[in-house]
Amino acid sequence: MSYTIIWERTASEGLKRLRTRDGGAVKPLIKAINALATDPEPPSSSKLGGTSLRRLRVGDYRATYEIDGGTVSIKILMVGSTAL
């Protein structure tokens, strides 16, 4: 089964800021997010508490997302960096 990736506005804006600041270093994160379409729960992700949210970690970058099995979609909610 293949999921549709849906980018929320805040996630798109966060990715744009990261690309401006870090350039091509963000490519592994984008590749990992696109891979969620075929594997929505990879080993590099973890469930956030008792919610339906998950966090994907790729190096210094993070993406928070939600899997919606009803519409077979993954909603990317937030993208950011842990590096200052």
C-alpha positions in Angstrom: 0.0 0.0 0.0 1.3 3.4 -0.9 0.4 6.5 1.2 0.0 10.1 0.0 2.3 12.6 1.6 0.5 15.8 2.6 2.5 18.9 3.7 1.0 21.2 6.2 1.9 24.9 5.7 4.1 25.1 8.8 6.1 22.0 7.6 6.6 23.5 4.1 7.7 26.8 5.7 10.1 25.0 8.0 11.6 23.0 5.1 12.1 26.3 3.2 13.9 27.8 6.1 16.1 24.8 6.5 16.9 24.7 2.7 17.9 28.4 2.9 20.1 27.9 5.9 21.6 24.4 5.2 21.2 23.9 1.5 21.7 20.4 0.2 22.2 19.0 3.7 18.5 18.7 4.0 18.2 16.2 1.1 18.4 13.1 3.4 15.5 14.3 5.4 13.4 14.9 2.2 14.3 11.5 1.0 13.3 9.9 4.3 9.9 11.8 4.3 9.2 10.6 0.7 10.0 7.1 1.8 7.2 7.3 4.4 4.8 6.7 1.4 5.9 3.0 1.4 7.0 2.6 5.0 5.1 4.9 7.3 6.8 3.5 10.5 10.5 3.2 9.7 13.0 2.3 12.5 14.2 6.0 12.4 10.8 7.1 13.7 9.2 6.9 17.1 5.7 7.4 18.4 5.1 10.5 20.5 3.5 9.6 23.8 -0.1 8.4 23.7 -0.9 10.4 20.5 -1.2 9.4 16.9 1.8 11.5 16.1 5.3 10.2 15.1 8.7 11.8 14.9 11.2 11.0 12.1 14.8 11.6 12.9 17.5 12.1 10.2 20.8 13.4 11.6 20.1 16.9 13.0 16.7 17.2 11.4 13.3 16.2 12.6 9.8 15.9 11.1 6.6 15.4 13.0 3.9 13.6 11.2 0.6 11.8 11.5 -0.6 8.6 9.7 -4.2 8.6 8.6 -5.1 5.0 7.6 -8.6 6.1 6.6 -7.5 8.3 3.8 -4.2 6.4 3.3 -2.2 9.6 3.8 0.6 10.9 5.9 0.4 14.5 7.1 3.7 16.2 7.6 3.1 18.7 10.5 6.4 20.2 11.3 10.0 20.1 10.1 13.0 21.5 12.0 16.5 21.2 13.1 18.1 20.4 16.5 21.3 22.2 15.5 21.6 25.8 16.6 
